[in-house]
Amino acid sequence: MEETIRSTKSQIEDFKESFIWLDMVDELKNLALLAQIEYDLVGEPHIDDDGHKIVPNSSETLIHLGEIKGRRKAVAYFLDIPNIFLQILEGQKNDTTNE
């Protein structure tokens, strides 16, 4: 599948410096921090919303750790999207000059 980037290199670079992107980066980093805190607490007994003490078993713990790892990978990907776009544009530019 061929990627299509509609933005120009300068538009992407401007976006990376925009306040909206910086706000999004802050929110994504906050999400990553919360995931790290949650990761550190996985497997610990906790109280559910109804006030019952929950002691997770090993399979529940492993599944939960996998979910957290997936969230952290997604955050890392989202934070890198502008750079990925720039790499795609660079690759398309190189393909054009090689033809």
Biotite code that builds the C-alpha atoms (Angstrom):
import biotite.structure as struc

atoms = struc.array([
    struc.Atom([0.000, 0.000, 0.000], chain_id="A", res_id=1, res_name="MET", atom_name="CA", element="C"),
    struc.Atom([1.474, 3.330, -1.040], chain_id="A", res_id=2, res_name="GLU", atom_name="CA", element="C"),
    struc.Atom([1.253, 6.169, 1.466], chain_id="A", res_id=3, res_name="GLU", atom_name="CA", element="C"),
    struc.Atom([-0.004, 9.513, 0.288], chain_id="A", res_id=4, res_name="THR", atom_name="CA", element="C"),
    struc.Atom([1.089, 12.595, 2.179], chain_id="A", res_id=5, res_name="ILE", atom_name="CA", element="C"),
    struc.Atom([-0.848, 15.683, 1.145], chain_id="A", res_id=6, res_name="ARG", atom_name="CA", element="C"),
    struc.Atom([1.170, 18.059, 3.305], chain_id="A", res_id=7, res_name="SER", atom_name="CA", element="C"),
    struc.Atom([4.397, 19.674, 2.284], chain_id="A", res_id=8, res_name="THR", atom_name="CA", element="C"),
    struc.Atom([7.613, 19.332, 4.244], chain_id="A", res_id=9, res_name="LYS", atom_name="CA", element="C"),
    struc.Atom([7.336, 22.931, 5.451], chain_id="A", res_id=10, res_name="SER", atom_name="CA", element="C"),
    struc.Atom([3.713, 22.432, 6.543], chain_id="A", res_id=11, res_name="GLN", atom_name="CA", element="C"),
    struc.Atom([4.709, 19.409, 8.620], chain_id="A", res_id=12, res_name="ILE", atom_name="CA", element="C"),
    struc.Atom([7.655, 21.261, 10.149], chain_id="A", res_id=13, res_name="GLU", atom_name="CA", element="C"),
    struc.Atom([5.380, 24.223, 10.976], chain_id="A", res_id=14, res_name="ASP", atom_name="CA", element="C"),
    struc.Atom([2.853, 21.827, 12.510], chain_id="A", res_id=15, res_name="PHE", atom_name="CA", element="C"),
    struc.Atom([5.551, 20.302, 14.731], chain_id="A", res_id=16, res_name="LYS", atom_name="CA", element="C"),
    struc.Atom([6.109, 23.777, 16.202], chain_id="A", res_id=17, res_name="GLU", atom_name="CA", element="C"),
    struc.Atom([2.417, 24.681, 16.492], chain_id="A", res_id=18, res_name="SER", atom_name="CA", element="C"),
    struc.Atom([0.687, 25.057, 19.829], chain_id="A", res_id=19, res_name="PHE", atom_name="CA", element="C"),
    struc.Atom([-1.942, 22.474, 18.916], chain_id="A", res_id=20, res_name="ILE", atom_name="CA", element="C"),
    struc.Atom([0.767, 19.851, 18.290], chain_id="A", res_id=21, res_name="TRP", atom_name="CA", element="C"),
    struc.Atom([2.577, 20.842, 21.492], chain_id="A", res_id=22, res_name="LEU", atom_name="CA", element="C"),
    struc.Atom([-0.726, 20.486, 23.388], chain_id="A", res_id=23, res_name="ASP", atom_name="CA", element="C"),
    struc.Atom([-1.252, 17.062, 21.815], chain_id="A", res_id=24, res_name="MET", atom_name="CA", element="C"),
    struc.Atom([2.295, 16.039, 22.756], chain_id="A", res_id=25, res_name="VAL", atom_name="CA", element="C"),
    struc.Atom([1.660, 17.098, 26.364], chain_id="A", res_id=26, res_name="ASP", atom_name="CA", element="C"),
    struc.Atom([-1.540, 15.044, 26.477], chain_id="A", res_id=27, res_name="GLU", atom_name="CA", element="C"),
    struc.Atom([0.133, 11.997, 24.919], chain_id="A", res_id=28, res_name="LEU", atom_name="CA", element="C"),
    struc.Atom([3.051, 12.223, 27.339], chain_id="A", res_id=29, res_name="LYS", atom_name="CA", element="C"),
    struc.Atom([0.562, 12.439, 30.212], chain_id="A", res_id=30, res_name="ASN", atom_name="CA", element="C"),
    struc.Atom([-1.150, 9.312, 28.891], chain_id="A", res_id=31, res_name="LEU", atom_name="CA", element="C"),
    struc.Atom([2.237, 7.541, 28.755], chain_id="A", res_id=32, res_name="ALA", atom_name="CA", element="C"),
    struc.Atom([3.001, 8.608, 32.327], chain_id="A", res_id=33, res_name="LEU", atom_name="CA", element="C"),
    struc.Atom([-0.353, 7.306, 33.558], chain_id="A", res_id=34, res_name="LEU", atom_name="CA", element="C"),
    struc.Atom([0.314, 4.019, 31.757], chain_id="A", res_id=35, res_name="ALA", atom_name="CA", element="C"),
    struc.Atom([3.700, 3.768, 33.487], chain_id="A", res_id=36, res_name="GLN", atom_name="CA", element="C"),
    struc.Atom([2.084, 4.371, 36.876], chain_id="A", res_id=37, res_name="ILE", atom_name="CA", element="C"),
    struc.Atom([-0.558, 1.748, 36.064], chain_id="A", res_id=38, res_name="GLU", atom_name="CA", element="C"),
    struc.Atom([2.184, -0.663, 34.930], chain_id="A", res_id=39, res_name="TYR", atom_name="CA", element="C"),
    struc.Atom([3.957, -0.233, 38.250], chain_id="A", res_id=40, res_name="ASP", atom_name="CA", element="C"),
    struc.Atom([0.755, -1.154, 40.118], chain_id="A", res_id=41, res_name="LEU", atom_name="CA", element="C"),
    struc.Atom([-0.286, -4.187, 38.038], chain_id="A", res_id=42, res_name="VAL", atom_name="CA", element="C"),
    struc.Atom([-0.565, -7.339, 40.070], chain_id="A", res_id=43, res_name="GLY", atom_name="CA", element="C"),
    struc.Atom([-1.114, -5.456, 43.313], chain_id="A", res_id=44, res_name="GLU", atom_name="CA", element="C"),
    struc.Atom([-4.372, -6.111, 45.153], chain_id="A", res_id=45, res_name="PRO", atom_name="CA", element="C"),
    struc.Atom([-6.823, -3.234, 44.666], chain_id="A", res_id=46, res_name="HIS", atom_name="CA", element="C"),
    struc.Atom([-10.371, -2.178, 45.447], chain_id="A", res_id=47, res_name="ILE", atom_name="CA", element="C"),
    struc.Atom([-12.870, -2.160, 42.563], chain_id="A", res_id=48, res_name="ASP", atom_name="CA", element="C"),
    struc.Atom([-15.617, 0.441, 42.044], chain_id="A", res_id=49, res_name="ASP", atom_name="CA", element="C"),
    struc.Atom([-18.012, -1.546, 44.269], chain_id="A", res_id=50, res_name="ASP", atom_name="CA", element="C"),
    struc.Atom([-15.563, -1.649, 47.176], chain_id="A", res_id=51, res_name="GLY", atom_name="CA", element="C"),
    struc.Atom([-14.528, -5.289, 46.729], chain_id="A", res_id=52, res_name="HIS", atom_name="CA", element="C"),
    struc.Atom([-10.912, -6.290, 47.171], chain_id="A", res_id=53, res_name="LYS", atom_name="CA", element="C"),
    struc.Atom([-9.513, -7.739, 43.935], chain_id="A", res_id=54, res_name="ILE", atom_name="CA", element="C"),
    struc.Atom([-6.418, -9.914, 43.893], chain_id="A", res_id=55, res_name="VAL", atom_name="CA", element="C"),
    struc.Atom([-5.508, -10.510, 40.236], chain_id="A", res_id=56, res_name="PRO", atom_name="CA", element="C"),
    struc.Atom([-4.261, -13.913, 39.144], chain_id="A", res_id=57, res_name="ASN", atom_name="CA", element="C"),
    struc.Atom([-1.211, -14.321, 36.926], chain_id="A", res_id=58, res_name="SER", atom_name="CA", element="C"),
    struc.Atom([-3.140, -14.586, 33.640], chain_id="A", res_id=59, res_name="SER", atom_name="CA", element="C"),
    struc.Atom([-5.107, -11.405, 34.404], chain_id="A", res_id=60, res_name="GLU", atom_name="CA", element="C"),
    struc.Atom([-1.846, -9.669, 35.268], chain_id="A", res_id=61, res_name="THR", atom_name="CA", element="C"),
    struc.Atom([-0.188, -10.736, 32.012], chain_id="A", res_id=62, res_name="LEU", atom_name="CA", element="C"),
    struc.Atom([-3.176, -9.630, 29.945], chain_id="A", res_id=63, res_name="ILE", atom_name="CA", element="C"),
    struc.Atom([-3.235, -6.274, 31.722], chain_id="A", res_id=64, res_name="HIS", atom_name="CA", element="C"),
    struc.Atom([0.518, -5.805, 31.190], chain_id="A", res_id=65, res_name="LEU", atom_name="CA", element="C"),
    struc.Atom([-0.002, -6.520, 27.476], chain_id="A", res_id=66, res_name="GLY", atom_name="CA", element="C"),
    struc.Atom([-2.766, -3.919, 27.270], chain_id="A", res_id=67, res_name="GLU", atom_name="CA", element="C"),
    struc.Atom([-0.561, -1.310, 28.926], chain_id="A", res_id=68, res_name="ILE", atom_name="CA", element="C"),
    struc.Atom([2.358, -2.157, 26.623], chain_id="A", res_id=69, res_name="LYS", atom_name="CA", element="C"),
    struc.Atom([0.050, -1.699, 23.628], chain_id="A", res_id=70, res_name="GLY", atom_name="CA", element="C"),
    struc.Atom([-1.062, 1.715, 24.864], chain_id="A", res_id=71, res_name="ARG", atom_name="CA", element="C"),
    struc.Atom([2.539, 2.806, 25.412], chain_id="A", res_id=72, res_name="ARG", atom_name="CA", element="C"),
    struc.Atom([3.520, 1.665, 21.897], chain_id="A", res_id=73, res_name="LYS", atom_name="CA", element="C"),
    struc.Atom([0.541, 3.532, 20.424], chain_id="A", res_id=74, res_name="ALA", atom_name="CA", element="C"),
    struc.Atom([1.527, 6.728, 22.258], chain_id="A", res_id=75, res_name="VAL", atom_name="CA", element="C"),
    struc.Atom([5.109, 6.424, 20.981], chain_id="A", res_id=76, res_name="ALA", atom_name="CA", element="C"),
    struc.Atom([3.802, 5.965, 17.426], chain_id="A", res_id=77, res_name="TYR", atom_name="CA", element="C"),
    struc.Atom([1.468, 8.967, 17.653], chain_id="A", res_id=78, res_name="PHE", atom_name="CA", element="C"),
    struc.Atom([4.280, 11.149, 18.979], chain_id="A", res_id=79, res_name="LEU", atom_name="CA", element="C"),
    struc.Atom([6.391, 10.182, 15.975], chain_id="A", res_id=80, res_name="ASP", atom_name="CA", element="C"),
    struc.Atom([3.752, 10.697, 13.247], chain_id="A", res_id=81, res_name="ILE", atom_name="CA", element="C"),
    struc.Atom([5.128, 14.052, 12.001], chain_id="A", res_id=82, res_name="PRO", atom_name="CA", element="C"),
    struc.Atom([8.594, 12.494, 11.645], chain_id="A", res_id=83, res_name="ASN", atom_name="CA", element="C"),
    struc.Atom([7.114, 9.473, 9.879], chain_id="A", res_id=84, res_name="ILE", atom_name="CA", element="C"),
    struc.Atom([5.421, 11.823, 7.408], chain_id="A", res_id=85, res_name="PHE", atom_name="CA", element="C"),
    struc.Atom([8.721, 13.596, 6.795], chain_id="A", res_id=86, res_name="LEU", atom_name="CA", element="C"),
    struc.Atom([10.451, 10.249, 6.185], chain_id="A", res_id=87, res_name="GLN", atom_name="CA", element="C"),
    struc.Atom([7.771, 9.246, 3.686], chain_id="A", res_id=88, res_name="ILE", atom_name="CA", element="C"),
    struc.Atom([8.146, 12.555, 1.850], chain_id="A", res_id=89, res_name="LEU", atom_name="CA", element="C"),
    struc.Atom([11.926, 12.127, 1.795], chain_id="A", res_id=90, res_name="GLU", atom_name="CA", element="C"),
    struc.Atom([11.544, 8.604, 0.442], chain_id="A", res_id=91, res_name="GLY", atom_name="CA", element="C"),
    struc.Atom([9.162, 9.807, -2.277], chain_id="A", res_id=92, res_name="GLN", atom_name="CA", element="C"),
    struc.Atom([11.625, 12.588, -3.171], chain_id="A", res_id=93, res_name="LYS", atom_name="CA", element="C"),
    struc.Atom([14.467, 10.060, -3.459], chain_id="A", res_id=94, res_name="ASN", atom_name="CA", element="C"),
    struc.Atom([12.324, 7.739, -5.579], chain_id="A", res_id=95, res_name="ASP", atom_name="CA", element="C"),
    struc.Atom([11.543, 10.604, -7.969], chain_id="A", res_id=96, res_name="THR", atom_name="CA", element="C"),
    struc.Atom([15.196, 11.625, -8.331], chain_id="A", res_id=97, res_name="THR", atom_name="CA", element="C"),
    struc.Atom([16.273, 8.002, -8.905], chain_id="A", res_id=98, res_name="ASN", atom_name="CA", element="C"),
    struc.Atom([13.862, 7.506, -11.809], chain_id="A", res_id=99, res_name="GLU", atom_name="CA", element="C"),
])
